[in-house]
Amino acid sequence: MKNKFWTVAMIVLLIIVSGCDQIREEEFRVSESVSDSQSDKPNHLDDSDLESGILNQSFNWKMAEGSKIKVMLNNHHYADAIVAELAEFEALTGIKVEFSLTEENFFFDKVTNALSNEDNDMDVFMTGAYQLWNYDELGYIENLMPYIENESITGGDYDFQDFFPELIEVLMSDKDPNALLAIPIGFELYNLAYNQRIFEERGLKVPETFEEMIDLAGDLYQFDGPGTYGISIRGADNWATVHPAYMSYYRIFGGKDFVEEKGMLASDLNSSESLTMNEKWAELIRTGSNEAWQDTPWYICADEFGYGKSAMLLDADTISLYVNNNKQYPESGNIAWVPLPLPEGYDKRYSNIWTWTLAMNSRSEEKLASWLFIQYFTGYDQLYQSATRYDNGDIPRASIWEDSAYREKLALNKGYIEAFEASIGDASILFTPQPHFFETTTLWVNRLREMIVDRDSDIEDVLNRLKEEMDRIVHE
């Protein structure tokens, strides 16, 4: 899934591609539940330690007692479940955790800067698969497989095989097929969520095709006056706009981002499949979505949906699940789900996939404590708490999905399980891994916004120009 051509120059690209919107960032915060006293336990690991298993005769959560680690978290529902359980982790292990929460628009820049900083001011961090491809090539990521395989530092009940294999596959290193770059704490599939109250009050039928979804979104434009829309779709000026439902539909329509020509990658953005898909996508947004679509990140889409300003949400299933279970939203409890409605004449459904993970800085001086943190918060017990106590969906352990109590709780969300199970079998990363991923996807978003916002634009012409621009980038 990864590519061998990443270069150090990519670090510059990753720093500049994220949005520069105003953010709410919290400085590192320290829990007071752990003593500052240092123990004589071994906190630093080298390869011989991992291979020999001499750290302890048997696994012990206190083996790094007295250590301090710094953890960077994205301000996300999965992170909320971690923060809420930090005191329990600290009491169990004797490890003090300093953590920061950062809004997503700035989070990836912050992590990249910390990883490139020789002062080693971060030990563990949340990240996604696309970022890991780059970090791995730059040598920033600790291989977690030796930790998992060492019984002296990994509890016997950890059960690594319990994770969905599709998720682990995308987290393995391309440089070393036996190297695991991170461990998932959650992931996303993409489907259509709709407001049952709005649909029932108006006697509406849930769309069964992409074309019906376009028509219904247009019919519901300003359904409750100005500021209300048929459908919420993200459109902010960064690469994340094309990776959710857009990329899923792009593949459903038969589109490919790149193909191989004469031994080289070439953009396929001007194909007939791409043109058909982008014309329909533009129609959907122009007729039924927010007038400020181009300035709408995912969390604004969630608010639109949760406050009843939109009747449908086309995005991550976990976002709409959060809305349905969050009592701060007036529409909490009114949300239902269906798989992505297929275009007429198409019978194969795809979903792009995004996974949030925990990874370790290879420069960390507290690797044992860092591993205990990752192990604890990716273990069955804590992920089960994330799923049940904190209402997070798309948990990466298969056994949790088989748990009857969890399924009963999830079944209260009409259609959620059915939509998930209809999509998971054909879910994967749908992008072609290549060394200019962030540069090309950011350009893609810019041209997509041009096609949609400028109603007089010639979409075919824009796609032709986009193909030429992307070819220049990947051939540099």
C-alpha positions as CSV (number, residue, x, y, z in Angstrom):
1,M,0.0,0.0,0.0
2,K,2.9,2.3,0.5
3,N,5.6,3.7,-1.9
4,K,9.3,3.6,-1.8
5,F,9.9,7.0,-3.4
6,W,9.2,9.3,-0.5
7,T,11.9,11.9,0.0
8,V,12.9,14.4,2.7
9,A,11.4,17.1,0.5
10,M,8.0,15.8,1.4
11,I,8.3,17.2,4.9
12,V,8.0,20.7,3.4
13,L,4.8,19.7,1.6
14,L,3.2,18.2,4.6
15,I,3.9,21.3,6.6
16,I,2.2,23.6,4.1
17,V,-0.8,21.6,2.9
18,S,-3.0,21.8,5.9
19,G,-5.5,24.6,6.4
20,C,-4.5,27.8,8.3
21,D,-7.9,28.5,9.8
22,Q,-8.2,29.8,13.3
23,I,-7.8,27.0,15.7
24,R,-8.3,26.1,19.3
25,E,-5.2,24.5,20.6
26,E,-4.5,23.3,24.1
27,E,-0.9,23.2,25.5
28,F,0.4,20.1,27.1
29,R,-1.5,19.3,30.2
30,V,-0.2,17.2,33.1
31,S,-2.2,14.9,35.3
32,E,-1.4,15.2,39.0
33,S,-2.2,11.6,39.7
34,V,1.3,10.2,39.4
35,S,4.3,10.9,41.6
36,D,7.3,12.6,40.1
37,S,9.7,10.2,41.7
38,Q,11.7,8.0,39.3
39,S,12.0,4.3,39.8
40,D,14.8,2.0,38.8
41,K,12.7,0.3,36.2
42,P,14.2,0.2,32.7
43,N,12.5,3.0,30.7
44,H,14.8,2.9,27.6
45,L,14.8,0.1,25.1
46,D,17.1,-1.0,22.4
47,D,16.9,-3.8,19.9
48,S,18.7,-6.3,22.2
49,D,16.1,-5.6,24.9
50,L,13.2,-6.4,22.6
51,E,14.8,-9.5,21.2
52,S,15.9,-11.0,24.4
53,G,12.8,-10.3,26.6
54,I,15.1,-9.7,29.6
55,L,13.2,-6.7,30.9
56,N,11.0,-8.7,33.2
57,Q,10.3,-12.4,33.8
58,S,6.7,-11.6,33.2
59,F,4.6,-8.7,32.0
60,N,4.0,-6.0,34.6
61,W,2.1,-2.7,34.0
62,K,4.4,-1.0,36.6
63,M,7.6,-1.8,34.6
64,A,8.0,1.9,33.6
65,E,6.8,3.4,36.8
66,G,8.0,7.0,37.3
67,S,8.3,7.7,33.6
68,K,6.8,10.8,31.9
69,I,5.6,10.8,28.3
70,K,4.2,13.5,26.0
71,V,1.2,12.6,23.8
72,M,-0.2,14.6,20.9
73,L,-3.9,14.0,20.2
74,N,-6.2,15.3,17.5
75,N,-9.3,16.9,18.9
76,H,-11.6,14.0,18.0
77,H,-14.1,11.6,19.5
78,Y,-11.5,8.8,19.7
79,A,-9.2,11.1,21.6
80,D,-12.0,12.1,24.0
81,A,-12.2,8.4,25.1
82,I,-8.4,8.4,25.7
83,V,-8.3,11.6,27.7
84,A,-11.3,10.5,29.9
85,E,-9.4,7.3,30.9
86,L,-5.9,8.8,31.5
87,A,-6.2,8.8,35.2
88,E,-6.9,5.0,35.2
89,F,-3.8,4.5,33.0
90,E,-1.6,6.6,35.2
91,A,-2.8,4.8,38.4
92,L,-2.2,1.4,36.8
93,T,1.2,2.1,35.4
94,G,2.7,4.9,37.5
95,I,3.5,6.8,34.2
96,K,2.7,10.5,34.0
97,V,1.1,11.6,30.8
98,E,1.3,15.2,29.4
99,F,-1.1,15.6,26.5
100,S,-2.2,18.2,24.0
101,L,-5.4,18.4,22.0
102,T,-5.3,20.2,18.7
103,E,-7.9,21.0,16.1
104,E,-7.5,19.0,12.9
105,N,-6.8,22.0,10.7
106,F,-3.5,22.4,12.4
107,F,-2.8,19.0,14.0
108,F,-0.8,17.4,11.2
109,D,1.5,20.4,10.9
110,K,2.1,20.3,14.7
111,V,3.0,16.5,14.6
112,T,5.3,17.0,11.6
113,N,7.2,19.8,13.4
114,A,7.5,17.7,16.5
115,L,8.8,14.7,14.7
116,S,11.4,16.8,12.8
117,N,12.5,18.4,16.1
118,E,15.7,16.9,17.5
119,D,14.6,17.9,21.0
120,N,12.3,14.9,21.2
121,D,9.4,16.8,22.7
122,M,6.8,14.2,21.7
123,D,6.6,10.4,22.4
124,V,3.2,9.2,21.1
125,F,0.8,10.8,18.6
126,M,-2.4,10.2,16.7
127,T,-2.1,10.0,12.9
128,G,-3.5,8.6,9.7
129,A,-2.1,6.2,7.2
130,Y,-1.3,8.8,4.5
131,Q,1.0,10.7,6.9
132,L,2.7,7.5,8.0
133,W,3.9,6.7,4.5
134,N,6.0,9.9,4.7
135,Y,7.0,9.6,8.3
136,D,8.3,6.1,7.7
137,E,10.5,7.0,4.8
138,L,12.0,9.8,6.9
139,G,12.8,7.5,9.8
140,Y,10.4,9.1,12.3
141,I,8.4,6.0,13.2
142,E,9.2,3.2,15.6
143,N,8.4,-0.3,14.4
144,L,5.9,-1.7,16.9
145,M,6.0,-5.3,15.8
146,P,8.9,-6.2,18.1
147,Y,7.0,-4.8,21.0
148,I,3.9,-6.8,20.2
149,E,6.0,-10.0,19.9
150,N,7.9,-9.5,23.1
151,E,5.9,-11.2,25.9
152,S,7.8,-9.5,28.7
153,I,6.4,-6.1,27.6
154,T,3.1,-7.1,26.1
155,G,0.3,-8.7,28.1
156,G,-0.8,-12.1,27.1
157,D,-4.4,-10.9,26.5
158,Y,-3.5,-8.2,24.0
159,D,-4.5,-10.4,21.0
160,F,-3.1,-8.5,18.0
161,Q,-4.9,-10.8,15.6
162,D,-8.2,-9.4,16.8
163,F,-7.7,-6.2,14.6
164,F,-9.4,-6.1,11.2
165,P,-6.7,-7.3,8.8
166,E,-7.7,-4.6,6.3
167,L,-6.6,-2.0,8.8
168,I,-3.3,-3.6,9.7
169,E,-2.4,-4.1,6.1
170,V,-2.4,-0.3,5.4
171,L,-0.3,0.3,8.5
172,M,2.6,-2.0,7.5
173,S,5.8,-0.4,6.2
174,D,6.8,-0.5,2.6
175,K,10.5,-0.3,3.6
176,D,10.2,-3.4,5.8
177,P,7.1,-5.7,5.3
178,N,7.5,-6.9,8.9
179,A,7.4,-3.4,10.4
180,L,4.2,-2.1,11.9
181,L,4.0,1.7,11.9
182,A,1.0,2.3,14.1
183,I,-2.0,0.6,15.7
184,P,-5.6,1.7,15.0
185,I,-7.9,3.2,17.6
186,G,-10.8,3.8,15.1
187,F,-11.6,4.2,11.5
188,E,-14.2,5.6,9.1
189,L,-16.3,4.3,6.3
190,Y,-18.5,6.5,4.1
191,N,-22.3,6.3,3.7
192,L,-25.4,8.4,3.6
193,A,-27.0,9.6,6.9
194,Y,-30.4,11.2,6.9
195,N,-32.7,12.9,9.4
196,Q,-35.7,10.6,10.0
197,R,-37.8,13.4,11.5
198,I,-37.5,15.6,8.5
199,F,-38.1,12.7,6.1
200,E,-41.2,11.5,8.0
201,E,-42.7,14.9,8.4
202,R,-42.5,15.5,4.6
203,G,-43.3,11.9,3.5
204,L,-39.9,11.5,1.8
205,K,-38.4,8.3,0.4
206,V,-34.8,7.6,1.2
207,P,-32.9,7.8,-2.1
208,E,-31.9,4.5,-3.6
209,T,-29.7,5.9,-6.4
210,F,-27.1,8.7,-6.8
211,E,-29.5,10.4,-9.1
212,E,-32.4,10.3,-6.7
213,M,-30.0,11.7,-4.0
214,I,-29.3,14.7,-6.3
215,D,-32.9,15.3,-7.0
216,L,-33.9,15.0,-3.4
217,A,-31.1,17.3,-2.2
218,G,-32.3,19.9,-4.7
219,D,-35.9,19.5,-3.6
220,L,-34.9,20.1,0.0
221,Y,-32.8,23.2,-0.6
222,Q,-34.1,25.8,1.9
223,F,-36.7,23.3,3.1
224,D,-37.0,25.3,6.3
225,G,-36.1,28.7,5.0
226,P,-32.8,30.3,4.2
227,G,-29.8,28.6,5.8
228,T,-31.2,25.1,5.4
229,Y,-30.1,22.6,2.8
230,G,-30.8,19.2,1.4
231,I,-27.3,17.7,2.1
232,S,-24.1,18.5,3.9
233,I,-20.8,17.7,2.2
234,R,-17.4,18.9,3.3
235,G,-15.6,21.3,0.9
236,A,-12.8,23.0,2.9
237,D,-9.5,24.0,1.1
238,N,-7.3,21.0,2.0
239,W,-6.7,17.4,0.9
240,A,-9.2,16.0,3.3
241,T,-12.1,17.2,1.1
242,V,-11.5,14.5,-1.5
243,H,-10.7,11.5,0.7
244,P,-14.2,10.7,2.1
245,A,-17.4,10.3,0.1
246,Y,-16.0,12.0,-3.0
247,M,-13.2,9.5,-3.4
248,S,-15.6,6.6,-2.7
249,Y,-17.9,7.8,-5.5
250,Y,-15.0,8.5,-7.8
251,R,-14.1,4.8,-7.6
252,I,-17.7,3.7,-7.9
253,F,-17.9,5.5,-11.2
254,G,-14.8,3.7,-12.3
255,G,-12.4,6.6,-11.9
256,K,-8.7,6.2,-11.1
257,D,-6.4,8.9,-9.8
258,F,-3.3,7.5,-11.6
259,V,-2.5,4.9,-14.1
260,E,0.9,3.6,-15.4
261,E,2.0,4.8,-18.8
262,K,5.4,3.8,-20.2
263,G,6.6,2.8,-16.8
264,M,5.6,6.1,-15.2
265,L,2.6,7.3,-13.2
266,A,0.2,9.4,-15.1
267,S,-2.9,11.2,-13.9
268,D,-6.2,9.8,-15.1
269,L,-8.3,12.7,-13.8
270,N,-9.5,13.6,-17.3
271,S,-10.9,10.2,-18.1
272,S,-14.6,9.8,-19.2
273,E,-15.4,8.2,-15.9
274,S,-13.9,11.1,-14.0
275,L,-15.8,13.6,-16.1
276,T,-19.1,11.8,-15.5
277,M,-18.6,11.6,-11.8
278,N,-17.4,15.2,-11.4
279,E,-20.3,16.6,-13.4
280,K,-22.8,14.8,-11.1
281,W,-20.9,15.7,-8.0
282,A,-21.0,19.4,-9.0
283,E,-24.7,19.1,-9.6
284,L,-25.3,17.6,-6.2
285,I,-23.5,20.4,-4.4
286,R,-24.7,23.3,-6.5
287,T,-28.4,22.3,-6.2
288,G,-28.7,20.9,-2.7
289,S,-25.8,21.9,-0.4
290,N,-24.5,24.9,1.6
291,E,-23.8,28.0,-0.5
292,A,-20.6,28.3,1.5
293,W,-19.7,24.7,0.7
294,Q,-16.1,25.6,-0.2
295,D,-15.6,26.9,3.4
296,T,-17.2,23.9,5.2
297,P,-14.9,21.4,7.0
298,W,-16.3,18.2,8.4
299,Y,-17.1,19.5,11.8
300,I,-19.3,22.3,10.4
301,C,-21.1,19.6,8.4
302,A,-21.7,17.8,11.6
303,D,-23.2,20.9,13.2
304,E,-25.4,21.6,10.2
305,F,-26.7,18.1,10.4
306,G,-27.1,18.1,14.2
307,Y,-28.9,21.4,14.4
308,G,-31.4,20.4,11.6
309,K,-30.0,22.7,9.0
310,S,-29.4,19.8,6.6
311,A,-31.6,16.8,5.9
312,M,-28.8,14.5,4.8
313,L,-25.0,14.1,5.5
314,L,-22.7,12.5,3.0
315,D,-19.5,11.8,5.0
316,A,-18.0,9.5,7.6
317,D,-20.4,7.2,9.4
318,T,-18.6,8.0,12.7
319,I,-19.5,11.7,12.3
320,S,-23.2,11.1,12.0
321,L,-23.1,8.5,14.8
322,Y,-21.5,11.2,17.0
323,V,-24.3,13.6,16.1
324,N,-27.0,11.0,16.9
325,N,-25.5,10.2,20.3
326,N,-24.6,13.7,21.4
327,K,-27.5,15.3,23.3
328,Q,-26.1,18.8,22.7
329,Y,-27.6,18.5,19.2
330,P,-31.4,19.0,18.9
331,E,-31.5,16.2,16.2
332,S,-29.8,13.7,18.4
333,G,-31.8,10.4,18.1
334,N,-33.3,11.3,14.8
335,I,-30.5,10.0,12.5
336,A,-30.6,6.9,10.3
337,W,-28.1,5.4,7.7
338,V,-28.0,3.7,4.4
339,P,-25.1,2.5,2.2
340,L,-23.9,5.0,-0.4
341,P,-26.7,5.1,-3.1
342,L,-25.3,3.7,-6.3
343,P,-25.5,5.5,-9.6
344,E,-28.0,4.1,-12.1
345,G,-26.4,1.2,-14.0
346,Y,-23.7,0.6,-11.4
347,D,-23.7,-2.4,-9.1
348,K,-20.4,-2.3,-7.3
349,R,-20.0,-0.3,-4.1
350,Y,-16.7,1.0,-2.7
351,S,-15.8,3.0,0.3
352,N,-12.5,4.7,0.9
353,I,-11.1,4.2,4.4
354,W,-9.4,6.4,6.9
355,T,-8.0,5.1,10.2
356,W,-6.9,7.0,13.3
357,T,-4.0,5.4,14.9
358,L,-1.4,5.7,17.7
359,A,2.2,5.8,16.7
360,M,5.6,6.2,18.5
361,N,8.3,8.7,17.7
362,S,11.4,6.8,16.9
363,R,13.4,9.5,18.8
364,S,11.4,9.0,22.0
365,E,13.6,8.4,25.1
366,E,10.7,6.8,26.9
367,K,9.9,3.9,24.5
368,L,8.8,1.4,27.1
369,A,6.4,3.9,28.7
370,S,5.2,4.9,25.3
371,W,4.5,1.3,24.3
372,L,2.6,0.7,27.5
373,F,0.4,3.7,26.6
374,I,-0.2,2.5,23.1
375,Q,-0.8,-1.1,24.3
376,Y,-3.3,0.1,27.0
377,F,-5.4,2.3,24.7
378,T,-5.5,-0.2,21.8
379,G,-6.2,-3.1,24.0
380,Y,-9.6,-4.8,24.1
381,D,-10.8,-3.2,27.4
382,Q,-10.1,0.4,26.4
383,L,-11.5,0.1,22.9
384,Y,-14.6,-1.6,24.3
385,Q,-15.0,1.4,26.6
386,S,-14.5,3.7,23.6
387,A,-17.2,1.8,21.8
388,T,-19.8,1.5,24.6
389,R,-19.1,4.2,27.2
390,Y,-18.1,6.9,24.7
391,D,-20.3,5.9,21.8
392,N,-17.6,5.7,19.2
393,G,-18.3,3.6,16.1
394,D,-16.0,1.7,13.7
395,I,-13.9,0.2,16.4
396,P,-10.9,-1.7,14.9
397,R,-11.2,-5.0,16.9
398,A,-13.4,-7.6,15.3
399,S,-14.4,-9.2,18.6
400,I,-16.0,-6.0,19.8
401,W,-18.3,-6.0,16.7
402,E,-19.3,-9.5,17.7
403,D,-20.2,-8.5,21.3
404,S,-23.9,-8.7,21.8
405,A,-24.1,-5.8,24.2
406,Y,-22.2,-3.5,21.8
407,R,-24.4,-4.6,18.8
408,E,-27.5,-4.0,20.8
409,K,-26.4,-0.5,21.7
410,L,-25.3,0.2,18.1
411,A,-28.6,-1.2,16.8
412,L,-30.4,1.8,18.4
413,N,-28.9,3.8,15.5
414,K,-31.2,2.8,12.7
415,G,-29.4,1.2,9.7
416,Y,-25.9,1.9,11.1
417,I,-24.8,-1.7,11.4
418,E,-26.4,-2.6,8.1
419,A,-24.6,0.2,6.3
420,F,-21.3,-0.7,7.9
421,E,-21.6,-4.4,6.9
422,A,-22.6,-3.5,3.4
423,S,-19.4,-1.4,3.0
424,I,-16.6,-3.0,5.0
425,G,-16.0,-5.8,2.6
426,D,-15.1,-3.4,-0.2
427,A,-13.4,-0.8,1.9
428,S,-9.7,0.1,1.3
429,I,-7.5,3.1,0.6
430,L,-8.5,4.0,-2.9
431,F,-5.7,6.4,-3.7
432,T,-2.6,5.3,-5.5
433,P,0.3,5.7,-3.1
434,Q,2.9,8.0,-4.6
435,P,5.5,10.5,-3.2
436,H,3.5,13.6,-4.0
437,F,0.2,12.6,-2.3
438,F,-0.4,15.7,-0.3
439,E,0.6,18.1,-3.1
440,T,-1.5,16.3,-5.7
441,T,-4.6,15.9,-3.5
442,T,-4.5,19.6,-2.5
443,L,-4.3,20.6,-6.1
444,W,-7.2,18.3,-6.8
445,V,-9.3,20.0,-4.2
446,N,-8.5,23.4,-5.5
447,R,-9.6,22.4,-9.0
448,L,-12.7,20.7,-7.6
449,R,-13.6,23.9,-5.9
450,E,-13.1,25.8,-9.1
451,M,-15.4,23.4,-11.0
452,I,-18.2,23.8,-8.4
453,V,-18.0,27.4,-7.3
454,D,-17.7,28.8,-10.8
455,R,-20.9,27.7,-12.4
456,D,-19.7,28.8,-15.8
457,S,-16.6,26.7,-15.6
458,D,-16.0,24.0,-18.2
459,I,-15.5,20.9,-16.1
460,E,-13.9,18.9,-18.9
461,D,-11.4,21.8,-19.5
462,V,-10.6,22.0,-15.7
463,L,-10.0,18.2,-15.6
464,N,-7.7,18.4,-18.6
465,R,-5.7,21.1,-16.9
466,L,-5.6,19.2,-13.7
467,K,-4.3,16.1,-15.4
468,E,-1.4,18.2,-16.9
469,E,-0.6,19.8,-13.6
470,M,-0.6,16.5,-11.7
471,D,1.6,14.9,-14.3
472,R,4.2,17.7,-13.9
473,I,4.2,17.2,-10.2
474,V,4.7,13.4,-10.2
475,H,7.3,13.6,-13.0
476,E,9.5,16.1,-11.2
